[in-house]
Amino acid sequence: MAFSLACKPTPSPPLQTILKERQNLTPHHLKQIHGHLFRRCLHHDTILITKLISSVSSSLLSASYAARIFDSLPEPDIVLCNAILRLYIQASFHEHAISFYAGKVLARRLSPNERTFPYVSKACVGVSDVELARQVHASVAKSAGVCKDVVVLNSLMDMYFKCGRSDDGIGVFGTMEGRDSTSWNTMMAGLVSSGELEMARKLFDEMPQRDVVSWNTLVSAHAKAGEMETARDLFDRMPERSLVSWNALVSGYSQNGRHDQALLVFSRMLEAGIKPDCTTILPVLSACASAQSPDGLLVKKIISLAKSMASAQVSTALLSLYVKVGRIDDARRVFDEIPEKDLVSWNAMIAGYSQNQRPARAIELFRLMRKPESRVNPDTMTMVSLIDPCSQMGVLSLGEWLHSFIQKNKIKSDIFLKTSLIDMYAKCGDLNRSRLLFSEMQTKHLTSWNAMINALAINGNGNEALDLFSSMEKNGIVPNDVTYIGLLNACSHGGLVDKGLHPRSDEIYAAIDALMEKLKLKGYKPDTGALLRNLDEEAKEEALFSHSEKLALCFALISSDKEKLSPIRIVKNLRICSDCHRVMELVSQLEKREIIVRDRCRFHHFHGGSCSCGGYW
């Protein structure tokens, strides 16, 4: 671009006013106004050009055009350079910023000032270039005008910590003569990000003055470390709190599984008149889905707030909440209202249909996802969510098509996807394909072994499941409770109950016997009508008591904390039988426990002696 035509500059007062009043000008505005300056022969006015570029919104297009203007100027200054660096940095084009700094600023022998180095430091972080970071530090040390500037040194310290050089960051802090609150906060945040929480706490105690940022950093750090008592103590001691303070505590409780406490703090936050943002609502929605007894009015308020936020991430979180509580139609309404659906949104809705026993709808939604207008390509998580519906419907041909789709589109087959395929083929009756997939796995994780043991169990191959368990132990794989429940299931299906291999199998069967006696005293009568008629009543009862969901229930009762009374969750591959359904109702009342059973038809929420299905499933 060349602007060399000789002309006489003419004043442009209205333009000065426009640049003063307007911010975030588009690249189109930039070109228009620059053309206007050119026609008035003001295109070499560095001050006016700098004001123009400082008023432009950040984008690669704006920054590139601004760099071309820079090239056309006979005497650009460092202030203009800083304005262009800002465009690159705010648009996250860090490599372009470094190229501009090296190829334009240094090449023209312009002297960087206290505003230049913070931009260049951010660019170093963006490209994670430690060597370049040290070169920038060396340049600062040689620049007499900025080598002691607190803003510049703060940016260097932040740069080193974010580039993983905590020792260098600590070194910069140690050489600073006039530290401000940002210096202390940057140092503390750097120590936290480096995993030095004890050092950060010591620094916090030594700070001459603490502001809300200092407190927030430490509250958030302890919350992320799972130290909620310490985080809460710090929060309660804060002289003033910001939205970030509340968000740190709410998020900490939610992420550490203390969902009821997260909702309680959120309720207090609303009472204090603090307006929540998207960062608040995301963990709160998660807490609603997992809390034992959330307040109904508060949940309605949270849902209302979530709906008012124009955020795809919040909408997806709300969708997931509806999925978890079984309100799948509400979840679909939220999904349909998301204007720009990303892969996470599609996956959440497909998984929702799968988890709530709507396999046909999951497949239907996948077909919509594959249309060009969705602009989204399925990934591993998508396929995992789709394979389960094949199992639910028992449609082997559909499962084979999905398997072929995975291979054709080169979708990454991780351990979860391979395990899902093993499970799907087994449930669709093609045990040989399950065996083949398992044998082809180069690396077999515990979940793989568990899936294959369960595949053999549900197909009545009890002895083979026991043999596979022996091979698993010989390969040095340590079994977990899922393994043993699968083995108990295998023994039950294969008539091998006497070979139950769970280390607590005697305890589990004793618990079943004791539980059934207690239930009989409450009026329970085993429903043996659906069992084989050539068995006597005692054998029928014994067969009923060996059902996998009863084994899982008793295992949960003897393993869980009696004081916490947390919900018992059981996943059942087939439809739960009427006898097990009745047992779950009675146990929920007798043990005062919430029991959630997911069978192939739906979710069953047992509470206080009744089920959410109302007896229809």
C-alpha positions as CSV (number, residue, x, y, z in Angstrom):
1,M,0.0,0.0,0.0
2,A,1.4,3.4,-0.9
3,F,0.1,6.8,0.1
4,S,2.7,9.2,-1.5
5,L,0.5,11.7,-3.3
6,A,1.4,15.2,-2.4
7,C,-1.4,17.2,-0.9
8,K,-2.1,19.9,1.6
9,P,-3.6,18.7,4.9
10,T,-7.0,20.1,5.8
11,P,-8.5,20.0,9.3
12,S,-11.2,17.6,10.2
13,P,-12.8,18.6,13.5
14,P,-15.9,16.3,13.1
15,L,-13.5,13.3,12.8
16,Q,-11.9,14.1,16.1
17,T,-15.3,14.2,17.7
18,I,-16.2,10.8,16.1
19,L,-13.0,9.1,17.4
20,K,-13.6,10.6,20.8
21,E,-17.2,9.4,21.0
22,R,-17.0,6.1,19.2
23,Q,-15.3,2.9,20.3
24,N,-15.1,-0.6,18.9
25,L,-15.1,0.5,15.3
26,T,-15.3,-2.3,12.8
27,P,-12.6,-3.1,10.2
28,H,-15.0,-1.6,7.6
29,H,-15.2,1.6,9.7
30,L,-11.4,1.6,9.9
31,K,-11.0,1.5,6.1
32,Q,-13.7,4.1,5.6
33,I,-12.2,6.6,8.0
34,H,-8.7,6.0,6.8
35,G,-9.9,6.7,3.3
36,H,-11.5,9.9,4.6
37,L,-8.1,10.9,6.1
38,F,-6.3,10.1,2.9
39,R,-8.6,12.4,0.9
40,R,-8.0,15.2,3.4
41,C,-4.2,14.5,3.2
42,L,-4.2,13.5,6.9
43,H,-3.0,10.0,6.4
44,H,0.5,10.8,7.7
45,D,-0.8,12.4,10.9
46,T,0.5,9.8,13.4
47,I,-1.5,11.2,16.3
48,L,-4.8,11.0,14.4
49,I,-4.0,7.6,13.0
50,T,-3.2,6.3,16.5
51,K,-6.5,7.6,17.8
52,L,-8.3,5.9,14.9
53,I,-6.6,2.5,15.5
54,S,-7.1,2.8,19.3
55,S,-10.9,3.1,18.6
56,V,-11.0,-0.1,16.5
57,S,-12.4,-3.4,17.9
58,S,-9.8,-6.3,18.0
59,S,-9.7,-8.7,15.1
60,L,-7.0,-10.0,12.8
61,L,-8.5,-8.0,9.9
62,S,-8.3,-4.8,11.9
63,A,-4.8,-5.5,13.1
64,S,-3.5,-6.5,9.6
65,Y,-4.9,-3.3,8.0
66,A,-3.4,-1.3,10.9
67,A,0.0,-2.9,10.3
68,R,-0.3,-1.8,6.6
69,I,-1.0,1.7,7.7
70,F,2.0,1.6,9.9
71,D,4.2,0.6,6.9
72,S,3.0,3.6,5.0
73,L,3.9,6.1,7.7
74,P,7.3,7.9,7.3
75,E,7.7,8.4,11.1
76,P,5.5,6.0,13.2
77,D,6.0,6.1,16.9
78,I,5.9,3.6,19.7
79,V,2.4,4.8,20.8
80,L,1.0,3.6,17.4
81,C,2.9,0.4,17.8
82,N,1.2,-0.2,21.2
83,A,-2.2,0.4,19.6
84,I,-1.5,-2.2,17.0
85,L,-0.1,-4.7,19.5
86,R,-3.3,-4.3,21.5
87,L,-5.4,-5.4,18.5
88,Y,-3.3,-8.5,18.0
89,I,-3.2,-9.5,21.7
90,Q,-6.9,-8.9,22.4
91,A,-7.8,-11.0,19.4
92,S,-5.4,-13.7,20.6
93,F,-3.2,-13.6,17.6
94,H,0.0,-13.9,19.7
95,E,2.3,-15.1,16.9
96,H,1.3,-12.1,14.8
97,A,2.0,-9.8,17.7
98,I,5.5,-11.2,18.1
99,S,6.2,-10.9,14.4
100,F,5.0,-7.3,14.4
101,Y,7.2,-6.5,17.5
102,A,10.3,-8.1,16.0
103,G,9.8,-7.1,12.4
104,K,8.4,-3.6,12.8
105,V,9.1,-2.2,16.2
106,L,12.7,-3.5,16.7
107,A,13.5,-3.3,13.0
108,R,12.7,0.4,13.0
109,R,14.7,0.9,16.1
110,L,11.8,2.2,18.0
111,S,12.2,2.2,21.8
112,P,9.6,0.1,23.6
113,N,8.0,1.8,26.6
114,E,6.1,0.8,29.7
115,R,3.0,-0.1,27.6
116,T,4.9,-2.2,25.0
117,F,6.4,-4.8,27.3
118,P,3.1,-6.0,28.9
119,Y,1.7,-6.6,25.5
120,V,4.8,-8.5,24.4
121,S,4.8,-10.5,27.7
122,K,1.2,-11.6,27.0
123,A,2.3,-12.7,23.5
124,C,5.1,-14.8,25.0
125,V,2.5,-16.5,27.2
126,G,0.2,-17.1,24.2
127,V,2.9,-19.0,22.3
128,S,4.5,-20.6,25.5
129,D,8.0,-19.5,24.4
130,V,10.3,-19.4,27.5
131,E,13.4,-18.4,25.5
132,L,11.5,-15.5,24.0
133,A,10.3,-14.6,27.5
134,R,13.9,-14.3,28.7
135,Q,14.8,-12.2,25.7
136,V,12.0,-9.8,26.6
137,H,13.2,-9.7,30.2
138,A,16.7,-8.9,29.0
139,S,15.3,-6.1,26.9
140,V,13.5,-4.7,29.9
141,A,16.7,-4.8,32.0
142,K,18.5,-2.8,29.3
143,S,15.8,-0.2,29.1
144,A,16.6,2.5,31.7
145,G,13.2,4.1,31.5
146,V,11.2,0.9,32.3
147,C,13.5,-1.5,34.1
148,K,12.0,-0.5,37.4
149,D,8.4,0.1,36.3
150,V,6.1,-1.8,38.5
151,V,3.5,-2.5,35.7
152,V,6.3,-3.9,33.4
153,L,7.8,-6.1,36.2
154,N,4.3,-7.4,37.2
155,S,3.8,-8.4,33.5
156,L,7.2,-10.2,33.5
157,M,6.3,-12.0,36.7
158,D,3.0,-13.1,35.3
159,M,4.6,-14.2,32.1
160,Y,7.1,-16.5,33.8
161,F,4.5,-18.1,36.0
162,K,2.2,-18.8,33.0
163,C,5.1,-20.1,31.0
164,G,5.9,-22.6,33.8
165,R,9.0,-20.9,35.1
166,S,7.9,-20.2,38.7
167,D,11.5,-19.8,39.9
168,D,12.0,-16.9,37.4
169,G,8.7,-15.4,38.5
170,I,9.7,-15.5,42.1
171,G,13.1,-14.0,41.1
172,V,11.4,-11.0,39.5
173,F,9.2,-10.5,42.6
174,G,12.4,-10.6,44.8
175,T,14.1,-7.9,42.8
176,M,11.2,-5.5,42.9
177,E,11.7,-2.3,45.0
178,G,8.3,-0.8,44.9
179,R,5.6,-3.5,44.9
180,D,2.0,-2.6,44.6
181,S,-1.1,-4.8,45.4
182,T,-1.0,-6.2,41.8
183,S,2.6,-7.4,42.5
184,W,1.5,-9.3,45.6
185,N,-1.6,-10.7,44.0
186,T,0.3,-11.8,40.8
187,M,2.9,-13.5,43.0
188,M,0.3,-15.3,45.0
189,A,-1.7,-16.4,42.0
190,G,1.5,-17.7,40.4
191,L,2.3,-19.7,43.4
192,V,-1.2,-21.2,43.5
193,S,-1.0,-22.1,39.8
194,S,2.4,-23.8,40.4
195,G,0.8,-25.9,43.2
196,E,2.6,-24.1,46.0
197,L,-0.5,-23.5,48.1
198,E,1.5,-23.3,51.4
199,M,3.8,-20.7,50.1
200,A,0.9,-18.8,48.7
201,R,-0.8,-18.8,52.2
202,K,2.5,-17.7,53.8
203,L,2.7,-14.8,51.3
204,F,-0.9,-13.9,52.0
205,D,-0.1,-13.6,55.7
206,E,2.9,-11.4,54.9
207,M,1.0,-9.0,52.6
208,P,1.1,-5.4,53.8
209,Q,-2.4,-4.9,52.4
210,R,-5.0,-7.3,51.2
211,D,-7.7,-6.4,48.7
212,V,-10.6,-8.5,47.5
213,V,-8.5,-10.1,44.8
214,S,-6.1,-11.4,47.4
215,W,-8.8,-13.0,49.4
216,N,-10.5,-14.4,46.2
217,T,-7.3,-16.0,45.0
218,L,-6.8,-17.9,48.3
219,V,-10.5,-18.9,48.7
220,S,-10.5,-20.3,45.2
221,A,-7.2,-22.1,45.7
222,H,-8.4,-23.9,48.8
223,A,-11.7,-24.7,47.2
224,K,-10.0,-26.3,44.2
225,A,-7.8,-28.3,46.5
226,G,-10.9,-29.7,48.2
227,E,-10.2,-27.8,51.5
228,M,-13.7,-26.4,51.8
229,E,-13.5,-25.8,55.6
230,T,-10.5,-23.5,55.1
231,A,-12.1,-21.9,52.0
232,R,-15.2,-21.2,54.0
233,D,-13.3,-19.8,57.0
234,L,-11.4,-17.4,54.6
235,F,-14.7,-16.4,52.9
236,D,-16.4,-15.6,56.3
237,R,-13.4,-13.5,57.3
238,M,-13.4,-11.4,54.1
239,P,-14.0,-7.7,54.9
240,E,-15.7,-7.3,51.5
241,R,-16.9,-9.8,49.0
242,S,-17.3,-9.6,45.2
243,L,-19.2,-11.8,42.8
244,V,-16.0,-13.7,42.2
245,S,-15.8,-14.5,46.0
246,W,-19.3,-16.0,46.0
247,N,-18.6,-17.9,42.7
248,A,-15.4,-19.4,44.2
249,L,-17.3,-20.8,47.2
250,V,-20.3,-22.0,45.3
251,S,-18.2,-23.7,42.6
252,G,-15.9,-25.3,45.3
253,Y,-18.8,-26.9,47.2
254,S,-20.4,-28.2,43.9
255,Q,-17.1,-29.6,42.5
256,N,-16.3,-31.3,45.8
257,G,-19.7,-33.1,45.9
258,R,-21.3,-30.9,48.6
259,H,-24.2,-29.9,46.5
260,D,-26.7,-29.0,49.3
261,Q,-24.1,-26.6,50.7
262,A,-23.5,-25.1,47.3
263,L,-27.2,-24.3,47.0
264,L,-27.3,-22.9,50.5
265,V,-24.5,-20.5,49.8
266,F,-26.1,-19.5,46.5
267,S,-29.4,-18.8,48.3
268,R,-27.4,-16.5,50.7
269,M,-25.8,-14.8,47.8
270,L,-29.2,-13.9,46.3
271,E,-30.4,-12.7,49.8
272,A,-27.3,-10.4,49.8
273,G,-28.4,-8.8,46.6
274,I,-25.6,-10.2,44.5
275,K,-26.6,-10.8,40.9
276,P,-25.3,-14.1,39.6
277,D,-23.6,-14.6,36.2
278,C,-22.9,-17.6,34.0
279,T,-20.0,-18.6,36.1
280,T,-22.3,-18.8,39.1
281,I,-25.2,-20.7,37.4
282,L,-23.1,-23.5,35.9
283,P,-22.1,-25.2,39.2
284,V,-25.4,-24.3,40.7
285,L,-27.2,-26.2,38.0
286,S,-24.9,-29.2,38.6
287,A,-25.7,-29.0,42.3
288,C,-29.4,-29.0,41.6
289,A,-29.1,-32.2,39.7
290,S,-27.2,-34.0,42.5
291,A,-28.5,-32.5,45.8
292,Q,-30.4,-34.8,48.1
293,S,-33.2,-32.5,48.9
294,P,-33.1,-29.2,47.0
295,D,-35.6,-26.5,47.8
296,G,-38.3,-26.5,45.1
297,L,-38.7,-22.7,45.0
298,L,-34.9,-22.2,44.8
299,V,-34.7,-24.7,41.9
300,K,-37.4,-22.8,40.1
301,K,-35.5,-19.5,40.6
302,I,-32.3,-21.1,39.4
303,I,-34.0,-22.4,36.2
304,S,-35.6,-19.0,35.6
305,L,-32.1,-17.3,35.9
306,A,-30.6,-19.9,33.6
307,K,-33.2,-19.4,31.0
308,S,-32.6,-15.6,31.1
309,M,-28.9,-16.0,30.2
310,A,-28.0,-16.0,26.5
311,S,-25.3,-18.6,26.9
312,A,-25.1,-21.9,25.0
313,Q,-23.0,-23.3,27.9
314,V,-25.6,-22.4,30.5
315,S,-28.4,-23.8,28.3
316,T,-26.5,-27.1,27.9
317,A,-26.1,-27.3,31.7
318,L,-29.8,-26.7,32.1
319,L,-30.5,-29.4,29.6
320,S,-28.3,-31.8,31.5
321,L,-30.2,-30.9,34.7
322,Y,-33.5,-31.8,33.1
323,V,-32.0,-35.0,31.8
324,K,-30.8,-36.1,35.2
325,V,-34.2,-35.6,36.8
326,G,-35.9,-37.4,33.9
327,R,-37.6,-34.3,32.4
328,I,-36.5,-35.2,28.9
329,D,-39.1,-33.2,27.0
330,D,-38.1,-30.1,28.9
331,A,-34.5,-30.9,28.0
332,R,-35.4,-31.1,24.3
333,R,-37.2,-27.7,24.5
334,V,-34.1,-26.1,25.9
335,F,-32.0,-27.8,23.2
336,D,-34.3,-26.6,20.4
337,E,-34.0,-23.0,21.7
338,I,-30.1,-22.9,21.6
339,P,-29.4,-20.8,18.5
340,E,-25.9,-22.0,17.9
341,K,-25.6,-25.6,19.0
342,D,-22.1,-26.9,19.5
343,L,-20.9,-30.5,19.8
344,V,-21.4,-30.4,23.6
345,S,-25.1,-29.5,23.2
346,W,-25.7,-32.3,20.7
347,N,-23.9,-34.8,22.8
348,A,-25.8,-33.8,25.9
349,M,-29.2,-34.2,24.2
350,I,-28.3,-37.5,22.6
351,A,-27.0,-38.9,25.9
352,G,-30.2,-37.6,27.6
353,Y,-32.4,-39.7,25.3
354,S,-30.1,-42.7,25.8
355,Q,-30.1,-42.4,29.6
356,N,-33.9,-41.9,29.7
357,Q,-34.7,-45.0,27.6
358,R,-35.6,-43.1,24.4
359,P,-33.3,-45.0,22.0
360,A,-35.3,-44.2,18.9
361,R,-35.2,-40.4,19.6
362,A,-31.4,-40.6,20.2
363,I,-30.9,-42.2,16.8
364,E,-33.3,-39.7,15.2
365,L,-31.3,-36.8,16.7
366,F,-28.1,-38.2,15.5
367,R,-29.5,-38.2,11.9
368,L,-30.3,-34.5,12.4
369,M,-26.8,-33.9,13.7
370,R,-25.3,-35.4,10.5
371,K,-27.0,-32.9,8.2
372,P,-24.6,-30.3,6.8
373,E,-26.5,-27.3,8.3
374,S,-25.6,-28.5,11.9
375,R,-21.9,-27.8,11.1
376,V,-21.0,-30.4,13.8
377,N,-19.1,-33.6,13.4
378,P,-19.7,-36.5,15.9
379,D,-16.9,-37.5,18.2
380,T,-16.2,-40.4,20.5
381,M,-18.6,-39.2,23.2
382,T,-21.4,-39.1,20.6
383,M,-20.8,-42.6,19.5
384,V,-20.7,-43.9,23.1
385,S,-24.1,-42.3,23.7
386,L,-25.5,-43.9,20.6
387,I,-24.3,-47.4,21.2
388,D,-26.3,-47.8,24.4
389,P,-29.6,-47.3,22.5
390,C,-28.7,-50.1,20.2
391,S,-28.4,-52.3,23.3
392,Q,-31.7,-51.1,24.6
393,M,-33.5,-51.8,21.4
394,G,-31.6,-55.0,20.7
395,V,-31.1,-54.0,17.1
396,L,-27.8,-55.7,16.1
397,S,-27.9,-54.3,12.5
398,L,-28.0,-50.7,13.8
399,G,-25.1,-51.4,16.2
400,E,-23.1,-52.9,13.3
401,W,-23.8,-49.8,11.2
402,L,-22.6,-47.5,14.0
403,H,-19.5,-49.6,14.4
404,S,-18.8,-49.3,10.6
405,F,-19.5,-45.5,10.8
406,I,-16.9,-45.2,13.6
407,Q,-14.3,-47.0,11.4
408,K,-15.2,-45.2,8.2
409,N,-15.0,-41.7,9.7
410,K,-11.9,-42.6,11.7
411,I,-13.4,-41.6,15.0
412,K,-11.0,-42.2,17.9
413,S,-11.8,-45.5,19.6
414,D,-10.8,-44.9,23.2
415,I,-11.3,-47.4,26.0
416,F,-14.8,-46.2,26.7
417,L,-15.9,-46.6,23.1
418,K,-14.4,-50.1,22.8
419,T,-16.0,-51.1,26.1
420,S,-19.4,-49.8,24.9
421,L,-19.1,-51.9,21.7
422,I,-18.2,-55.0,23.7
423,D,-21.3,-54.4,25.9
424,M,-23.5,-53.7,22.9
425,Y,-22.7,-56.8,20.9
426,A,-23.2,-58.9,24.1
427,K,-26.6,-57.5,24.8
428,C,-27.6,-57.9,21.1
429,G,-26.7,-61.6,21.3
430,D,-23.5,-61.5,19.3
431,L,-21.1,-62.7,22.0
432,N,-18.5,-63.7,19.5
433,R,-18.1,-60.1,18.3
434,S,-17.6,-59.1,21.9
435,R,-14.9,-61.7,22.3
436,L,-13.2,-60.6,19.1
437,L,-13.2,-56.9,20.1
438,F,-11.8,-57.8,23.5
439,S,-9.1,-60.0,22.1
440,E,-8.0,-57.3,19.6
441,M,-7.5,-54.7,22.4
442,Q,-3.8,-54.1,22.7
443,T,-4.2,-52.5,26.1
444,K,-6.9,-53.9,28.4
445,H,-7.9,-51.7,31.3
446,L,-10.0,-52.8,34.3
447,T,-13.2,-51.4,32.6
448,S,-12.5,-53.7,29.6
449,W,-12.2,-56.8,31.7
450,N,-15.3,-55.9,33.6
451,A,-17.3,-55.3,30.4
452,M,-16.2,-58.7,29.0
453,I,-17.0,-60.5,32.3
454,N,-20.4,-58.9,32.4
455,A,-20.9,-59.8,28.7
456,L,-20.3,-63.4,29.4
457,A,-22.5,-63.2,32.5
458,I,-25.6,-61.9,30.8
459,N,-25.3,-64.5,28.1
460,G,-25.2,-67.3,30.7
461,N,-21.5,-68.2,30.2
462,G,-20.7,-68.3,34.0
463,N,-17.8,-70.7,33.8
464,E,-16.1,-68.7,31.0
465,A,-16.6,-65.5,33.1
466,L,-14.8,-67.2,36.0
467,D,-12.0,-68.3,33.7
468,L,-11.6,-64.8,32.4
469,F,-11.5,-63.5,35.9
470,S,-8.6,-65.8,36.6
471,S,-6.8,-64.5,33.5
472,M,-7.4,-61.0,34.7
473,E,-5.7,-61.6,38.0
474,K,-2.8,-63.4,36.3
475,N,-2.3,-60.2,34.2
476,G,-1.9,-58.2,37.4
477,I,-5.3,-56.4,37.1
478,V,-6.7,-55.6,40.5
479,P,-10.5,-56.2,40.5
480,N,-12.9,-53.7,42.0
481,D,-16.5,-53.9,43.2
482,V,-17.9,-53.7,39.7
483,T,-15.8,-56.8,38.8
484,Y,-17.2,-58.8,41.8
485,I,-20.8,-57.7,41.1
486,G,-20.3,-58.9,37.5
487,L,-19.0,-62.3,38.9
488,L,-22.0,-62.6,41.2
489,N,-24.2,-61.9,38.3
490,A,-22.4,-64.6,36.3
491,C,-22.8,-67.1,39.1
492,S,-26.5,-66.2,39.3
493,H,-27.2,-66.5,35.6
494,G,-25.1,-69.7,35.3
495,G,-26.4,-71.5,38.3
496,L,-23.0,-71.1,40.0
497,V,-24.1,-69.2,43.1
498,D,-21.9,-71.4,45.3
499,K,-18.9,-70.1,43.4
500,G,-19.5,-66.5,44.2
501,L,-16.0,-64.9,44.3
502,H,-16.6,-61.5,45.8
503,P,-14.4,-61.2,48.9
504,R,-17.6,-60.2,50.8
505,S,-19.9,-62.7,49.1
506,D,-20.7,-64.5,52.3
507,E,-21.5,-61.1,53.9
508,I,-23.7,-60.1,50.8
509,Y,-25.7,-63.3,50.8
510,A,-26.1,-63.2,54.6
511,A,-27.4,-59.6,54.2
512,I,-29.9,-60.8,51.6
513,D,-31.2,-63.5,53.9
514,A,-31.5,-61.0,56.8
515,L,-33.1,-58.4,54.6
516,M,-35.7,-60.8,53.2
517,E,-36.6,-62.0,56.7
518,K,-37.1,-58.3,57.8
519,L,-39.3,-57.6,54.7
520,K,-41.4,-60.7,55.3
521,L,-42.2,-59.4,58.8
522,K,-43.4,-56.3,57.0
523,G,-45.8,-58.3,54.8
524,Y,-43.5,-59.0,51.9
525,K,-44.3,-62.1,49.8
526,P,-41.8,-63.2,47.1
527,D,-43.4,-62.9,43.6
528,T,-42.4,-66.3,42.2
529,G,-45.1,-66.4,39.5
530,A,-42.7,-65.5,36.6
531,L,-40.2,-68.2,37.4
532,L,-40.0,-71.7,36.0
533,R,-42.9,-73.9,37.2
534,N,-40.8,-77.0,37.7
535,L,-39.0,-75.4,40.6
536,D,-40.3,-75.8,44.2
537,E,-41.2,-72.7,46.1
538,E,-37.9,-72.7,48.1
539,A,-35.8,-72.9,44.9
540,K,-37.9,-70.2,43.4
541,E,-37.3,-67.9,46.3
542,E,-33.6,-68.6,46.2
543,A,-33.5,-67.8,42.5
544,L,-35.3,-64.5,43.2
545,F,-32.9,-63.6,46.0
546,S,-29.9,-64.0,43.6
547,H,-31.2,-61.4,41.1
548,S,-28.3,-59.0,40.3
549,E,-30.2,-55.8,41.5
550,K,-30.8,-57.4,44.9
551,L,-27.1,-58.4,45.1
552,A,-26.1,-54.8,44.2
553,L,-28.6,-53.4,46.7
554,C,-27.3,-55.4,49.6
555,F,-23.7,-54.7,48.7
556,A,-24.5,-51.0,48.7
557,L,-26.3,-51.3,52.1
558,I,-23.3,-53.0,53.8
559,S,-20.7,-50.8,52.1
560,S,-22.1,-47.3,52.4
561,D,-21.9,-44.9,55.4
562,K,-25.0,-45.4,57.6
563,E,-25.0,-41.8,58.8
564,K,-24.8,-40.0,55.4
565,L,-27.8,-41.9,53.9
566,S,-26.7,-41.0,50.4
567,P,-28.8,-42.3,47.4
568,I,-28.1,-45.9,46.2
569,R,-27.7,-46.1,42.4
570,I,-28.1,-49.3,40.5
571,V,-27.9,-49.9,36.8
572,K,-29.8,-52.9,35.4
573,N,-29.3,-54.2,31.8
574,L,-32.7,-55.7,31.6
575,R,-36.2,-54.6,32.8
576,I,-36.4,-54.8,36.6
577,C,-38.7,-57.7,37.6
578,S,-41.9,-57.1,39.7
579,D,-40.4,-58.8,42.8
580,C,-37.2,-56.7,42.7
581,H,-39.3,-53.6,42.2
582,R,-41.4,-54.4,45.3
583,V,-38.2,-55.1,47.3
584,M,-36.8,-51.7,46.3
585,E,-40.0,-49.9,47.4
586,L,-40.0,-51.7,50.8
587,V,-36.2,-51.2,51.4
588,S,-36.5,-47.4,50.6
589,Q,-39.0,-47.2,53.4
590,L,-37.4,-49.6,55.8
591,E,-33.8,-48.2,55.5
592,K,-34.9,-44.6,54.9
593,R,-32.8,-44.5,51.7
594,E,-33.4,-43.1,48.3
595,I,-32.8,-45.8,45.7
596,I,-32.4,-45.0,42.0
597,V,-32.5,-47.9,39.6
598,R,-32.0,-47.5,35.9
599,D,-33.3,-50.5,33.9
600,R,-33.6,-50.8,30.2
601,C,-37.0,-49.1,30.3
602,R,-36.6,-46.1,32.5
603,F,-35.3,-44.5,35.7
604,H,-37.0,-45.7,38.9
605,H,-36.7,-43.3,41.9
606,F,-37.7,-45.2,45.1
607,H,-38.4,-43.1,48.1
608,G,-40.5,-43.7,51.3
609,G,-42.0,-46.9,50.0
610,S,-43.1,-45.8,46.5
611,C,-41.6,-45.4,43.0
612,S,-41.7,-42.5,40.6
613,C,-43.0,-44.9,37.9
614,G,-46.3,-45.3,39.8
615,G,-46.2,-49.0,39.1
616,Y,-46.1,-48.6,35.3
617,W,-42.9,-49.6,33.5
